[in-house]
Structure formats: structure tokens, C-alpha cells
Amino acid sequence: MFGSRLLRRSDVRTPRHDKLFSRLLTLGVSATVFVTSTSAALGFDARDYYPLEVGTSWRYEVETNVLVVSGVERIEGGSEQWMEDRVLGPSPFSTVGNPVYKVRTRGEIRARDTEEGVTKERVSHLSATKAAIRDHGVDSVEFEVPRTILEEWPSTDPYTVRRVPIEELNTVDQLVTILQLGSLEITWALKSQSTGAVEVPAGKFRKSIKQVRQGSVHGELFGRPVRVGSATSTTWYAKGVGFVRQHRVYYIKVRTLGGQDIVVSQTSTTRLTDYKRPSGQ
């Protein structure tokens, strides 16, 4: 599963480059918050496209590729990851008439050609009604306004995902001359939606909803302001199954204090490999 090298550079690979990519892959650039909307359809029920029955689980494979270019410097990296979501039970964020469920996400991310991985875990708090699936918070933090994951009519309001890394990064040769990574803010807006079939390792699903969102990226990377930042995300939900596939593309450009441009591009693909429902459906 874990194939080619973590990175290839035109001249020399250093441990500092390895550290750069370990931070890039966990920056939050590949934010795992899915906020989407469905196509209008007669008899639509959001619960059909995201089952929140206690004990339901989904397992995914995630492949990420990163390219950093600055002048003649060119560094390529990547990771492969497994991830599992499981509906645990009632959430403390539940209110009268609006039950909320805890959904635990566990996974391990590894740079290619390495044996040691980094394990991650978080808990989301989701509610399910006929009208919509909504995200109410992560871990112990409750959102002021729940985020709509899936609904019949598309929302026209953009939403923002913010990630603030707190660790610092040592200088990477002459490629990066700043210590502080800073923060990134991504604002997404839904652009299109359609229905059709989707195929992933877990199978082919004929009834699914495909959504395309575009985002703008602002903030700082490597301690420098983002000059150009864009993102595209395509997500599929299968009826009776849930979230089955996502493909994301990011493009970010910053300029060093010395006037050198650094371009970071990243692609990430998530695909469902297995799912289980206690009811056997």
C-alpha cells in the first residue's frame, strides 16, 4: 500500500524536508469538515444519504500528494492513510426534540515508504432529520451555529474553516526562511450538484449525490501572507450508505522575505473501502 518515496528533490533530500512534509500533511490544508447540500428531489430524506444508526461504521482509504516549488527547488511528497468513522451514541449536545449523535473518526497517516505512522482521533456531533444532516461541534467544542452537512435545497451562504497550527518549523535550507507556520482560513461555497452513480472500492452505487464546492484560501503559510489561494472539493454521498468519496485540490502561493515565491499544491482523494450497519441494510 505504501509505495514511492516521501519526497524527491532535484539535488539532495534532508531530514528537514521530511519534517516540512510531516507538517504540511497535517496543517489542516486537508480539512476534514464536510459541508454540503443535496439536489431537490420528490420525497427527499437527508437521513437516507447519511445513516446515523448507532453502530454504523465506514472505513476509508486516503491518498495525498503534495508539491512545493520555489525557484529551481522542487519537492514532492505524499501520504497514505486509513480512516474509520463510527456512530457511538447520544451526544451531550442533544436538545429536546433534536437528538445529536457522537461520530468518532480514527485513522493513521503515513508518509510513503515509512513504517511509522501518526494516529489521529476526533469526535463529531451530528444530528439527523428528514430535512438535513447537521454538524454541531467537534470533540468538546460546540459550534455557535451548526454546519449543514446535507440538505434538500443548496445553501447559498459560504462557510469558513479555520486551522491554526501552533508548532514552529525549523528553517528548511534556503527554501523556507521563516519559522512560524501561521494559520490558514478557507471559505467554501457550493457551486453545483447533481445525481448519478459513483464507484469506489466498497462497490458501485447508482443513487448518489455529487457536489462541487470552490474555496478561497487566506491567512499565512510559513509565516508569510497568502498571495494566491484556491481550493476545489468534489464530494459524493450514496443513498443508504453515506459519504463515499471526496477529491480535493489546493493551490497556495506565498512570498519569502527575500522575494522568492513558494507554491504549494496538494491533492487528496478519500474513497470508501467498507461499511457496516447494525440493521444489515
C-alpha positions, 0 to 999 in steps of 0.5 A: 500500500505504501509505495514511492518515496516521501519526497524527491528533490532535484539535488539532495533530500534532508531530514528537514524536508521530511519534517516540512512534509510531516507538517504540511500533511497535517496543517489542516490544508486537508480539512476534514469538515464536510459541508454540503447540500443535496439536489431537490428531489420528490420525497427527499430524506437527508437521513437516507444519504447519511445513516446515523444508526448507532453502530454504523461504521465506514472505513476509508482509504486516503491518498495525498500528494503534495508539491512545493516549488520555489525557484529551481527547488522542487519537492514532492511528497505524499501520504497514505492513510486509513480512516474509520468513522463510527456512530457511538451514541447520544451526544451531550449536545442533544436538545429536546426534540433534536437528538445529536449523535457522537461520530468518532473518526480514527485513522493513521497517516503515513508518509510513503515508504515509512513504517511509522505512522501518526494516529489521529482521533476526533469526535463529531456531533451530528444530528439527523432529520428528514430535512438535513444532516447537521454538524454541531461541534467537534470533540468538546467544542460546540459550534455557535451555529451548526454546519449543514452537512446535507440538505434538500435545497443548496445553501447559498451562504459560504462557510469558513474553516479555520486551522491554526497550527501552533508548532514552529518549523525549523528553517528548511535550507534556503527554501523556507526562511521563516519559522512560524507556520501561521494559520490558514482560513478557507471559505467554501461555497457550493457551486453545483450538484447533481445525481448519478452513480459513483464507484469506489472500492466498497462497490458501485452505487447508482443513487448518489449525490455529487457536489462541487464546492470552490474555496478561497484560501487566506491567512499565512503559510510559513509565516508569510501572507497568502498571495494566491489561494484556491481550493476545489472539493468534489464530494459524493454521498450514496443513498443508504450508505453515506459519504463515499468519496471526496477529491480535493485540490489546493493551490497556495502561493506565498512570498519569502522575505527575500522575494522568492515565491513558494507554491504549494499544491496538494491533492487528496482523494478519500474513497470508501473501502467498507461499511457496516450497519447494525440493521444489515441494510 
